Amino acid sequence: MKNSLIIKIICILLVPAGIFPDPAAVMPSTIRGNRATLAPHLSLGRETLRFFFQLDTAGVDELVDRYRATRTDDERTAYMENLQAVLAGRKDNPLYKKTLRILERIFGNAYEATPAIFATYLLDLGVETSRGPQEYADSIKKVIRLLPMIKTTGFNRIYAYGLFPPSKFSEAVHQVTTSGKHYVRSGNATTIVNGYETKKIKIGEHMYRDVHGNIFSIPGITELNYERLHAQLRDNTPQIPEQPPALLINARLSESSAAEDLLTLRAEADRAGIGLVFDGFAWIAPDAIDAANYRLTVYKELSPEEKEQYQTLTTEQSRQRYIDQILDRPENYQFCAVRITENNQERPILVVHLRGFDKNADQAILNVFLPEVQQYLINSYIALIDAGATGIRIDLAHELLKHNFVNQIPADLRWTLWSWKIINNPELSPEPWQTVFSAVNAYAEQKNKTIELYLETYAEYDKAKLRLLAADKPRLHIMNYDDRLFHAWYEINQHDHHAGILRDALNHITMTLIASKDTPAIATYASNFDQLALSIIENYRVTLKKQPRSIPRDGIKILLLVLRHLGVPVMIDIRDFIGHSGQINSIAGGTNMHDAKHLHLPPTEEEISQRPDFSGFERLIRDSHWIKLIRNVYSKLTTQEERFITGLDNANLDRFIGLSWKTEKNTWIVFVLNTKKDLTRQTIWVETPIDNDFSDGYSARDVLTNRPIKILTHNPYKERRAVIENLTFEPGEEWKLVELIPHYCDYPHPLLGAADIPLNPARSPAIEQSI
């Protein structure tokens, strides 16, 4: 009722004041009628306007389009300031704040909609096989070319990974010729790689390798210079820089200027209402370590005797052999060696590299306890925001939590560098992320932006800890990766696992959604660039080496679209969108992994032949099965405001899963997914969320066919809930959508409570008493 009062007040104030812009100045809506691109609560907004403003459809469209014409945060702020000027008390007025939240929720512009993330690997996107089998060029320009197609497909975020130049060191690490021991050198850095079988796959006439190395092994996001970073500190505390530093962008992403292309991408993405997501790393390539920045790493010096012996060596060969011998010691397994020159004298130091030592030996960790490193992270994220990022994906964010970070450090070095008492004292040593989040939040406040942080972390304790650290940062929206759908779908398809594993994943996702209310806490996916391609998961048993079988083609895709409809952020990689089995320039990772889920494979010869130029890539996207599926699914999901979500039982839990939600129209939607499609007809009963006692007050229809469906009033399977009897899946059918409509419901306005609903004389006395 309080919300109703607020909107009635708006009704009185808005229209006479003329706060909406002149119709002639309004940009025409390019997305009207395309449900896939509408903000998640737009249908609620239209119902609200009709109910309280008594507007016809044309009037509603006019007001909605005017708000949605605001493409940037600044335009939206100017729009809302008009409302603020009307309401007495301006920003301090609680009525204004409540009204602002309601309008943002009702109308939503693209940045407030539930994120649907289109992930694209820049080094792969730029490939044109006519130039060479693994060459790439003008990758950023190609993202710009894809924007209209991405927009009309319903995505409102682009995660462009591979923005920074991968190191030469990582190229060498990921192209070792055998799985034996190798001393890998680049620049002044050396590491040992042992037992790592890199990719070397011949397709057609060409051999495909990880020729570009690891995109997470970089020289830095911005400049890494200890003295200059230290100069930015005040009282040993990191600060917001006066001038955001330049990004160290991969120059090969453009044949003209990568920095200028990035500016163009920012402008075009703003115009399209699409948010940009870029990577944030806390790692540095070993060959980027030098005298100016080595103090930012976690390192140890050689003993005085070892240094003295090193100085006696006069040839390059003898010095390098001595470094190899030091690295060969068991206690130095976690280190790479870097030769540093200071005061005209060279010496080797040992730097700790990232966990997973062999394949991550091309990433050295930065000492996140140092204020200078925290300043570097702040500088980097601020530079990304200035470059147009509305979101930042932070790689392995949990590794920078104190309890995880300290455990990466060899024990002898750990006690040398830090006092255990200080590390575990929040006052003497706050969580590094606390400092970084605070500064980024303050900068976002200055720029009047809200920044989404996508944190790659999986343990529940770490997720909760990171969210807690940002809980008082209103300009930061924290979302953790959730990989449960991927693992469940892999097991169902590869090992004939019970469908209950997918139901367990859904229960976790929906409960997290409900708990987080209007700020989703997780982003989920069916597969991503760091895992096996969706087409391979579904079409070939990698681990069991069995023959392909008839499997669902669309099941997990439909489920992702339904989850996005319910308010769960979802991510789909371009590789999976076009249905390919891998990337030509694939993410670095060997073929000897024990866990087949994380193989990074190249495409097939046929898939490679489809990409002689970028027009071929565009055709693959335009002809993608996803596009037809998105239009079909969103045309059936006719309501947007969900009040309650619950899982459902059915007659065959080995194969089917059910999910139900209540809509703003007080109807229930029952969604049933067949996880193991085959060529036989399947008939099951499915539980509903309706109590048995009231089931005769509902009718049901199949949304996909618009045919009536019978609800069984006397449920022999469950004591409490009514069921849908004889729900039939025809051969090849993968999903059902059933709407349960209460006889007493005349689709009342969603902001009215049950007590406000006008009574329908046609209702039975039993139904009358239940309200």
C-alpha positions in Angstrom: 0.0 0.0 0.0 2.9 2.3 0.7 4.1 1.9 -2.9 0.6 2.6 -4.1 0.5 5.9 -2.2 3.9 6.9 -3.6 2.9 6.3 -7.2 -0.4 8.1 -6.7 1.5 11.2 -5.5 3.7 10.9 -8.5 0.6 10.8 -10.6 -0.5 14.2 -9.2 2.9 15.8 -9.5 4.5 14.6 -12.7 1.9 15.3 -15.4 1.1 19.0 -14.5 4.7 19.8 -14.0 5.7 18.7 -17.5 8.9 17.2 -16.3 9.2 14.8 -19.2 11.1 16.0 -22.3 9.5 17.3 -25.4 8.3 14.5 -27.6 10.2 15.8 -30.6 13.5 15.4 -28.6 12.8 11.8 -27.7 14.9 9.2 -29.5 12.7 6.6 -31.2 12.7 3.2 -29.5 14.6 0.6 -31.5 13.6 -2.2 -29.2 9.8 -1.9 -28.8 8.2 -5.3 -29.2 11.4 -7.3 -28.8 10.9 -8.9 -25.4 14.4 -10.2 -25.3 15.8 -6.7 -25.0 13.3 -5.2 -22.6 14.3 -4.5 -19.0 13.0 -7.2 -16.6 10.3 -5.1 -15.0 9.0 -3.2 -18.1 5.7 -5.0 -18.2 5.2 -4.1 -14.6 5.9 -0.5 -15.5 3.3 -0.5 -18.3 0.7 -2.0 -16.0 1.5 0.7 -13.4 1.2 3.5 -15.8 -2.1 2.2 -17.1 -3.5 1.7 -13.7 -2.5 4.9 -12.0 -2.1 7.4 -14.9 -5.1 6.0 -16.8 -3.1 6.2 -20.0 -3.7 4.3 -23.2 -1.1 2.2 -24.9 0.3 5.1 -26.9 0.7 7.2 -23.8 2.4 4.4 -21.9 4.8 3.8 -24.8 5.6 7.5 -24.9 6.6 7.8 -21.2 8.5 4.5 -21.3 10.4 5.4 -24.5 11.4 8.8 -23.1 12.9 7.2 -20.0 14.6 4.5 -22.0 16.0 7.1 -24.4 18.5 7.9 -21.6 21.6 6.0 -22.8 24.1 7.0 -20.3 24.2 7.5 -16.5 24.5 11.3 -17.0 21.4 11.4 -19.2 19.5 9.3 -16.7 20.6 11.6 -13.8 19.4 14.7 -15.7 16.1 13.0 -16.3 15.6 12.0 -12.7 16.7 15.5 -11.5 13.6 16.8 -13.1 11.6 14.6 -10.9 13.8 15.6 -7.9 13.0 19.3 -8.6 9.3 18.6 -8.3 9.4 16.8 -5.1 10.1 19.0 -2.1 13.3 18.4 -0.1 15.2 17.3 -3.2 17.6 14.4 -2.5 17.1 14.4 1.3 13.4 13.7 0.8 12.8 10.0 1.6 9.8 10.2 -0.8 12.2 11.1 -3.6 14.5 8.2 -2.9 11.7 5.7 -2.8 10.2 7.1 -6.0 13.6 7.0 -7.7 13.9 3.3 -6.8 10.4 2.5 -8.0 10.9 4.3 -11.4 14.3 2.7 -12.0 12.8 -0.7 -11.2 9.7 0.0 -13.4 11.4 1.5 -16.4 15.0 0.4 -16.1 17.5 1.3 -18.8 19.9 -1.2 -20.2 22.3 -0.9 -17.4 19.6 -1.8 -14.8 18.3 -4.8 -16.7 19.3 -8.3 -15.6 22.8 -8.8 -17.2 22.9 -11.1 -20.2 26.6 -11.2 -21.0 27.9 -11.9 -24.4 31.5 -13.0 -23.8 34.0 -12.7 -26.7 37.8 -13.4 -26.8 39.4 -10.6 -28.7 42.4 -12.6 -30.0 40.0 -15.1 -31.5 37.4 -12.7 -32.7 40.1 -11.0 -34.9 41.1 -14.2 -36.7 40.6 -14.2 -40.5 42.1 -17.5 -41.7 42.8 -16.0 -45.1 45.5 -13.9 -43.4 47.1 -16.9 -41.6 45.8 -19.8 -39.5 46.1 -18.0 -36.1 46.7 -14.3 -37.0 44.3 -11.7 -35.6 43.7 -8.1 -36.5 41.3 -5.2 -35.7 39.6 -7.1 -32.9 38.1 -4.0 -31.2 36.6 -2.8 -34.5 35.0 -6.2 -35.0 33.3 -5.9 -31.6 31.9 -2.6 -32.7 30.5 -4.2 -35.8 28.8 -6.9 -33.7 27.0 -4.4 -31.4 23.7 -4.0 -33.3 23.4 -7.8 -33.7 24.2 -8.4 -30.1 21.7 -5.8 -29.0 18.8 -7.1 -31.0 19.6 -10.6 -29.7 18.8 -9.4 -26.2 22.3 -9.1 -24.7 23.1 -6.0 -22.6 26.7 -6.7 -21.6 29.8 -7.5 -23.6 32.6 -9.2 -21.8 35.6 -8.6 -24.0 38.6 -10.6 -22.7 42.1 -10.4 -24.0 42.4 -6.6 -23.9 46.0 -6.6 -22.6 49.1 -8.0 -24.5 50.0 -11.6 -23.5 53.7 -11.9 -22.6 56.4 -13.5 -24.6 57.2 -15.5 -21.6 53.8 -17.2 -21.7 54.2 -17.9 -25.4 57.3 -19.9 -24.5 55.7 -21.7 -21.5 52.7 -22.8 -23.5 54.7 -24.1 -26.5 57.2 -26.4 -24.8 57.8 -29.3 -27.1 57.4 -32.3 -24.7 55.9 -33.1 -21.3 59.4 -33.4 -19.8 61.4 -30.8 -17.9 62.1 -27.5 -19.6 63.9 -24.4 -18.5 61.8 -21.6 -20.0 63.5 -18.3 -20.6 62.2 -14.9 -21.8 64.0 -11.6 -21.2 65.6 -11.8 -17.8 63.2 -14.4 -16.4 63.5 -18.2 -16.1 61.1 -20.9 -14.8 60.9 -24.6 -14.9 58.0 -26.4 -16.6 57.8 -30.1 -15.9 55.1 -32.6 -17.0 53.1 -30.1 -19.0 51.8 -31.4 -22.3 50.9 -28.4 -24.4 48.4 -28.3 -27.3 49.8 -29.4 -30.6 46.9 -30.4 -32.9 47.1 -30.7 -36.7 43.9 -29.6 -38.5 44.1 -29.7 -42.2 47.4 -28.4 -43.4 48.2 -26.4 -40.2 49.4 -27.1 -36.7 47.4 -25.3 -34.0 49.2 -24.4 -30.8 48.9 -21.8 -28.0 51.0 -19.5 -30.1 49.8 -16.3 -28.3 50.4 -17.6 -24.8 48.2 -16.9 -21.9 46.1 -13.8 -21.9 46.3 -13.7 -18.1 50.1 -13.3 -18.2 50.5 -9.6 -18.9 53.0 -6.8 -18.2 50.3 -5.0 -16.3 46.9 -3.3 -16.7 48.6 0.1 -16.0 52.2 1.0 -15.2 53.8 -1.0 -12.5 56.5 1.3 -11.0 57.2 1.1 -7.3 58.4 4.6 -6.8 55.6 6.3 -8.8 53.0 4.2 -7.1 54.5 5.0 -3.7 54.4 8.7 -4.5 50.6 8.5 -4.9 50.2 7.3 -1.3 49.2 9.6 1.5 50.2 8.5 5.0 50.9 5.1 3.5 47.3 4.9 2.3 46.2 4.4 -1.3 44.4 7.3 -2.9 42.2 8.0 -5.9 44.7 9.2 -8.5 44.3 12.8 -9.7 44.7 11.6 -13.3 43.7 8.0 -14.2 46.7 6.3 -15.8 46.8 4.9 -19.3 45.9 1.3 -20.0 48.5 -1.0 -21.4 46.3 -2.2 -24.3 47.5 -4.9 -26.7 48.5 -2.8 -29.8 47.8 -5.8 -32.1 44.1 -5.5 -31.4 44.0 -2.6 -34.0 45.7 -1.9 -37.3 45.4 1.8 -36.5 45.2 2.7 -32.8 43.9 0.3 -30.1 43.3 3.2 -27.7 41.2 5.1 -30.2 39.3 2.0 -31.2 38.5 1.5 -27.5 37.1 5.1 -27.3 34.9 4.3 -30.3 33.7 1.1 -28.7 32.8 3.0 -25.5 30.8 5.6 -27.4 29.0 3.0 -29.6 28.2 0.7 -26.6 26.8 3.7 -24.7 24.6 4.5 -27.7 23.4 1.0 -27.9 22.8 0.8 -24.1 25.3 -2.1 -23.8 27.6 -2.3 -20.8 31.3 -3.2 -21.3 33.1 -5.7 -19.0 36.9 -6.0 -19.0 39.4 -8.1 -17.1 41.1 -7.1 -13.9 44.3 -9.0 -12.9 46.6 -9.0 -9.9 49.3 -10.9 -11.7 52.4 -9.9 -13.7 54.3 -11.8 -16.4 57.8 -12.8 -15.1 59.5 -11.2 -18.0 57.9 -7.8 -17.1 59.6 -7.8 -13.7 62.5 -5.4 -13.5 64.4 -3.1 -11.1 61.5 -0.6 -11.1 58.8 -3.0 -10.0 60.3 -6.2 -8.4 59.5 -4.8 -4.9 55.8 -5.1 -5.7 56.1 -8.9 -6.0 56.5 -11.6 -3.4 60.2 -12.4 -3.7 63.3 -13.5 -1.8 66.9 -12.7 -2.3 69.7 -15.3 -2.7 71.9 -15.9 0.3 75.1 -13.7 0.5 77.2 -16.7 -0.4 75.0 -17.5 -3.5 75.2 -13.8 -4.6 78.9 -13.8 -4.2 79.3 -17.0 -6.2 77.0 -15.6 -9.0 79.2 -12.5 -9.3 82.3 -14.8 -9.9 80.6 -16.2 -13.0 81.8 -14.4 -16.1 79.9 -16.0 -19.0 76.2 -15.8 -19.8 76.1 -19.6 -20.1 77.6 -20.2 -16.6 75.2 -17.6 -15.0 72.2 -19.1 -16.6 73.3 -22.7 -15.6 73.7 -21.5 -12.0 70.1 -20.0 -12.0 68.8 -23.3 -13.4 70.5 -25.2 -10.5 68.9 -22.9 -7.9 65.5 -23.4 -9.4 66.0 -27.1 -9.4 66.1 -27.2 -5.6 62.8 -28.6 -4.2 62.3 -25.6 -1.9 62.3 -23.3 -4.9 59.5 -25.2 -6.8 57.1 -22.3 -6.4 59.5 -19.6 -7.8 60.7 -18.2 -11.0 64.0 -16.5 -11.3 64.5 -12.9 -12.5 67.8 -11.1 -13.1 67.7 -7.6 -11.7 70.3 -4.9 -12.3 70.7 -2.2 -9.6 73.6 0.1 -9.1 75.2 -1.4 -12.2 75.3 -4.8 -10.7 73.2 -7.8 -11.7 71.8 -10.3 -9.3 69.0 -13.0 -9.5 66.0 -12.9 -7.2 63.3 -15.6 -6.8 59.7 -14.5 -7.3 56.6 -16.6 -6.2 54.3 -17.5 -9.1 50.6 -18.4 -9.1 49.2 -21.7 -7.8 48.8 -24.5 -10.3 52.5 -24.1 -10.8 53.2 -25.7 -14.2 50.7 -24.1 -16.4 50.5 -20.9 -14.3 54.2 -20.5 -14.1 53.9 -17.5 -16.5 52.1 -15.5 -13.8 53.9 -14.0 -10.8 51.9 -12.8 -7.9 51.9 -9.2 -6.6 52.2 -8.6 -2.8 48.7 -7.4 -2.2 49.6 -6.4 1.4 51.7 -3.6 0.1 49.9 -0.2 -0.2 51.6 0.3 -3.5 50.1 -2.8 -5.0 46.7 -1.8 -3.7 47.3 1.6 -5.3 48.1 -0.2 -8.6 44.8 -2.2 -8.4 42.9 1.0 -7.7 44.6 2.8 -10.6 43.9 -0.1 -12.9 40.2 -0.4 -12.1 39.7 3.4 -12.3 41.5 3.4 -15.7 39.1 0.6 -16.9 36.1 2.7 -15.7 37.4 5.7 -17.6 37.8 3.5 -20.7 34.1 2.7 -20.6 33.9 -0.3 -18.3 30.6 -0.7 -16.6 31.8 -4.0 -15.2 35.1 -5.6 -14.3 35.8 -9.4 -14.2 38.4 -10.0 -11.5 40.4 -13.1 -12.1 40.6 -15.4 -9.1 39.5 -12.7 -6.7 39.5 -15.1 -3.8 43.3 -15.5 -4.0 43.7 -11.9 -2.7 41.7 -12.6 0.5 44.2 -12.7 3.3 43.7 -16.3 4.3 44.1 -17.6 0.7 46.9 -15.2 -0.2 49.1 -16.1 2.7 48.7 -19.8 2.0 50.2 -19.3 -1.5 53.5 -18.2 0.1 56.1 -20.8 1.0 56.2 -21.1 4.8 59.8 -19.9 5.3 59.1 -16.8 3.2 55.8 -16.2 4.9 57.3 -15.8 8.3 60.0 -13.6 7.0 57.7 -11.1 5.3 54.8 -10.8 7.8 53.9 -11.2 11.4 51.1 -13.7 11.8 49.6 -11.5 14.5 49.5 -8.5 12.1 48.0 -10.5 9.3 45.2 -11.7 11.4 44.4 -8.4 13.0 41.8 -6.5 11.0 42.8 -3.2 12.5 46.5 -3.5 11.8 46.0 -5.3 8.5 42.6 -4.9 6.9 41.6 -7.1 4.0 43.3 -5.6 0.9 40.0 -5.8 -1.0 38.4 -3.5 1.6 40.9 -0.7 0.7 40.5 -1.3 -3.1 36.7 -1.6 -3.0 36.4 1.6 -1.0 38.5 3.7 -3.4 36.7 2.3 -6.5 33.4 2.9 -4.9 34.4 6.5 -4.1 35.5 7.1 -7.7 32.2 5.6 -9.1 30.4 8.0 -6.8 32.3 10.9 -8.3 31.4 9.7 -11.8 27.8 8.9 -10.8 28.2 5.3 -12.0 27.4 1.9 -10.7 30.1 -0.7 -11.4 29.5 -4.4 -11.6 32.3 -6.6 -10.2 32.2 -10.1 -11.6 34.4 -12.1 -9.2 35.8 -15.4 -10.4 35.5 -17.3 -7.1 33.7 -20.5 -6.3 34.0 -21.5 -2.6 30.9 -20.3 -0.6 33.0 -18.9 2.3 35.1 -16.8 -0.1 32.0 -15.6 -1.9 30.4 -14.5 1.3 33.6 -12.8 2.5 33.9 -10.8 -0.7 30.3 -9.7 -0.7 30.6 -8.6 3.0 33.6 -6.5 2.1 31.5 -4.6 -0.5 28.3 -4.6 1.5 28.6 -0.9 2.5 29.8 0.2 -1.1 26.5 1.2 -2.8 28.2 2.0 -6.1 29.7 -1.6 -6.4 27.5 -4.5 -7.4 29.2 -7.7 -6.5 28.4 -10.9 -8.5 30.3 -14.1 -8.0 30.7 -16.8 -10.7 28.5 -19.8 -10.2 29.5 -22.9 -12.2 26.9 -25.4 -10.9 25.0 -25.5 -14.1 28.1 -26.3 -16.1 29.1 -29.2 -13.8 25.6 -30.6 -13.7 25.1 -30.4 -17.4 28.5 -32.1 -18.0 27.6 -35.0 -15.7 24.2 -35.5 -17.1 25.5 -35.6 -20.7 28.8 -37.4 -20.2 27.9 -39.8 -17.4 24.1 -40.2 -17.6 23.9 -38.6 -14.2 20.5 -38.3 -12.5 18.7 -35.0 -13.4 18.6 -34.3 -9.7 22.1 -32.9 -9.9 20.7 -30.1 -12.1 17.8 -29.6 -9.7 20.3 -29.1 -6.9 22.1 -26.5 -8.9 18.8 -24.7 -9.6 17.8 -24.8 -6.0 21.0 -23.0 -5.0 20.7 -20.4 -7.8 17.1 -19.6 -7.1 17.6 -19.4 -3.3 20.6 -17.1 -3.9 18.4 -15.0 -6.1 15.6 -14.8 -3.6 18.0 -14.0 -0.8 19.7 -11.2 -2.8 16.4 -9.6 -3.7 17.0 -6.8 -6.3 20.8 -7.2 -6.5 21.6 -10.7 -8.0 24.6 -12.2 -6.2 25.8 -14.6 -8.8 26.3 -14.9 -12.6 25.8 -18.3 -14.0 26.6 -20.1 -17.3 26.5 -23.5 -19.1 30.1 -23.2 -20.1 32.7 -20.5 -20.5 36.1 -20.0 -22.3 37.9 -21.8 -19.6 35.9 -25.0 -20.0 34.8 -27.6 -22.5 32.6 -26.3 -25.2 28.9 -26.8 -24.9 28.7 -28.6 -28.2 31.3 -31.1 -27.2 29.6 -31.7 -23.8 26.4 -32.5 -25.5 27.6 -34.5 -28.5 30.5 -36.6 -27.4 31.5 -38.5 -24.3 35.0 -37.2 -23.8 35.8 -39.2 -20.7 34.1 -42.5 -21.5 35.0 -42.5 -25.3 31.5 -43.8 -26.2 29.5 -43.2 -29.3 27.4 -40.0 -29.5 23.8 -40.5 -28.5 20.6 -38.5 -29.0 20.8 -35.6 -26.4 19.1 -32.3 -25.8 20.0 -29.7 -28.3 18.4 -26.7 -26.5 17.7 -27.8 -22.9 20.5 -25.9 -21.1 20.0 -22.9 -23.4 16.3 -22.7 -22.6 17.1 -23.0 -18.9 19.6 -20.1 -19.1 17.0 -17.9 -20.8 14.4 -18.8 -18.2 16.8 -18.0 -15.4 17.7 -14.7 -17.0 13.9 -13.9 -17.2 13.7 -14.6 -13.4 16.5 -12.1 -12.7 19.7 -14.3 -12.7 22.6 -12.8 -14.7 23.8 -15.2 -17.3 26.9 -15.4 -19.5 27.1 -17.0 -22.9 30.5 -17.3 -24.7 30.6 -16.5 -28.4 32.1 -19.9 -29.0 29.0 -21.6 -27.7 26.7 -19.0 -29.3 27.9 -20.1 -32.8 28.0 -23.7 -31.8 31.7 -24.3 -32.3 33.8 -26.8 -30.4 36.6 -24.4 -29.6 38.5 -21.2 -30.5 41.1 -20.9 -33.2 43.2 -18.8 -30.9 42.2 -20.8 -27.8 42.8 -20.0 -24.2 46.1 -21.4 -23.2 45.9 -24.8 -21.5 47.4 -28.2 -22.1 45.8 -31.4 -23.2 47.0 -33.6 -20.3 44.5 -32.4 -17.8 42.9 -35.1 -15.7 39.6 -33.3 -15.6 38.3 -33.3 -19.2 35.8 -30.6 -18.2 38.5 -28.0 -18.7 40.0 -28.9 -22.1 40.6 -25.9 -24.2 40.2 -27.3 -27.7 40.4 -25.7 -31.2 37.5 -25.9 -33.6 37.1 -28.6 -36.2 38.4 -28.3 -39.7 34.8 -27.6 -40.9 34.4 -24.9 -38.3 37.7 -23.2 -39.2 36.7 -23.2 -42.9 33.7 -21.0 -42.0 36.0 -18.1 -40.9 38.0 -17.0 -43.9 37.1 -13.4 -43.1 35.0 -11.6 -40.5 31.9 -11.7 -42.6 32.0 -15.4 -42.1 32.0 -14.9 -38.3 29.1 -12.5 -38.6 27.1 -15.0 -40.6 27.7 -17.6 -37.9 26.2 -15.3 -35.3 23.3 -14.2 -37.5 22.5 -17.8 -38.3 23.0 -19.1 -34.8 20.3 -21.4 -33.4 20.4 -19.3 -30.3 18.7 -16.3 -32.0 15.6 -18.3 -33.0 15.5 -19.9 -29.6 15.8 -16.6 -27.8 12.8 -15.2 -29.7 10.8 -18.3 -29.2 11.4 -18.5 -25.4 10.9 -14.8 -24.7 7.7 -14.7 -26.7 6.3 -17.3 -24.3 7.5 -15.8 -21.1 4.8 -13.2 -21.0 5.2 -11.8 -17.5 8.2 -10.3 -15.8 7.6 -9.5 -12.1 8.2 -12.7 -10.1 7.1 -12.8 -6.4 8.0 -16.4 -5.6 10.1 -19.2 -7.1 10.1 -22.8 -6.1 11.2 -26.2 -7.4 8.8 -29.0 -8.2 8.7 -32.8 -8.0 7.6 -35.0 -10.9 7.1 -38.6 -11.8 10.5 -39.1 -13.3 13.2 -37.2 -11.4 15.9 -39.1 -13.3 15.0 -37.2 -16.4 12.8 -34.2 -15.7 13.2 -31.1 -13.5 10.5 -28.6 -12.6 10.5 -24.9 -11.6 7.6 -22.6 -10.8 7.2 -18.9 -10.2 4.3 -16.6 -9.4 3.8 -13.6 -11.7 2.6 -10.1 -11.2 -0.8 -11.2 -12.5 -1.1 -13.7 -9.6 -0.9 -16.6 -12.0 1.7 -19.4 -11.6 4.1 -20.5 -14.4 5.3 -24.1 -14.3 8.4 -24.8 -16.3 9.5 -28.4 -17.0 12.8 -29.4 -18.6 13.6 -32.7 -20.2 17.3 -33.3 -19.6 17.6 -36.5 -21.6 15.7 -36.1 -24.8 15.2 -39.3 -26.8 12.9 -40.4 -29.5 10.2 -41.9 -27.3 7.0 -40.4 -26.0 7.1 -39.5 -22.3 4.1 -38.9 -20.1 4.5 -37.7 -16.5 2.7 -36.0 -13.6 4.2 -32.8 -12.4 3.7 -31.2 -9.0 2.2 -27.7 -8.9 2.7 -25.0 -6.2 -1.1 -25.0 -5.5 -2.5 -26.6 -2.4 -4.9 -29.5 -3.0 -7.7 -27.7 -1.2 -7.8 -24.8 -3.8 -6.9 -26.7 -7.0 -10.5 -26.5 -8.2 -10.2 -22.7 -8.2 -7.5 -22.8 -11.0 -7.5 -23.6 -14.7 -4.4 -24.5 -16.6 -3.2 -24.1 -20.2 -0.1 -25.2 -22.2 1.6 -21.9 -23.0 3.4 -23.4 -26.0 0.2 -24.8 -27.7 -2.4 -22.8 -25.8 -4.3 -26.0 -25.1 -6.1 -26.6 -21.7 -4.5 -28.9 -19.3 -6.2 -30.8 -16.5 -5.2 -30.3 -12.8 -5.7 -33.4 -10.7 -7.7 -32.2 -7.6 -7.3 -35.3 -5.5 -3.6 -35.9 -5.6 -2.6 -39.6 -5.1 1.1 -38.8 -5.2 1.3 -35.9 -2.7 -0.7 -35.1 0.3 -0.5 -31.3 0.0 0.0 -30.2 -3.5 -2.1 -30.6 -6.6 -0.5 -32.0 -9.7 -0.7 -31.7 -13.5 -1.7 -35.1 -14.7 -0.5 -36.7 -18.0 1.9 -34.0 -19.1 3.1 -35.4 -22.4 6.4 -34.8 -24.1 6.4 -35.8 -27.7 9.5 -37.3 -29.3 12.2 -34.6 -29.3 10.3 -32.2 -27.1 12.5 -30.6 -24.5 10.4 -28.2 -22.4 6.9 -27.4 -21.3 5.5 -24.1 -20.0 2.1 -24.3 -18.2 0.2 -21.3 -16.8 -2.0 -21.8 -13.8 -4.8 -19.2 -13.7 -6.9 -18.6 -10.6 -10.6 -18.3 -11.5 -11.0 -15.3 -9.1 -8.1 -13.4 -10.7 -9.0 -10.7 -13.2 -5.3 -9.8 -13.5 -5.4 -7.1 -10.7 -2.6 -4.5 -10.6 0.6 -6.0 -9.1 1.2 -3.2 -6.6 -2.1 -3.9 -4.9 -2.3 -6.4 -2.1 -4.8 -9.2 -2.0 -7.1 -7.2 0.3 -7.3 -4.5 -2.4 -8.5 -6.8 -5.2 -12.1 -6.1 -6.1 -14.1 -9.2 -5.3 -15.4 -11.1 -8.3 -19.1 -12.2 -7.7 -18.5 -15.2 -9.9 -16.1 -16.7 -7.4 -17.2 -19.6 -5.1 -17.6 -19.0 -1.4 -14.7 -21.3 -0.6 -12.4 -19.1 -2.8 -13.9 -16.0 -1.3 -13.0 -17.1 2.2 -9.4 -18.0 1.2 -8.4 -14.4 0.3 
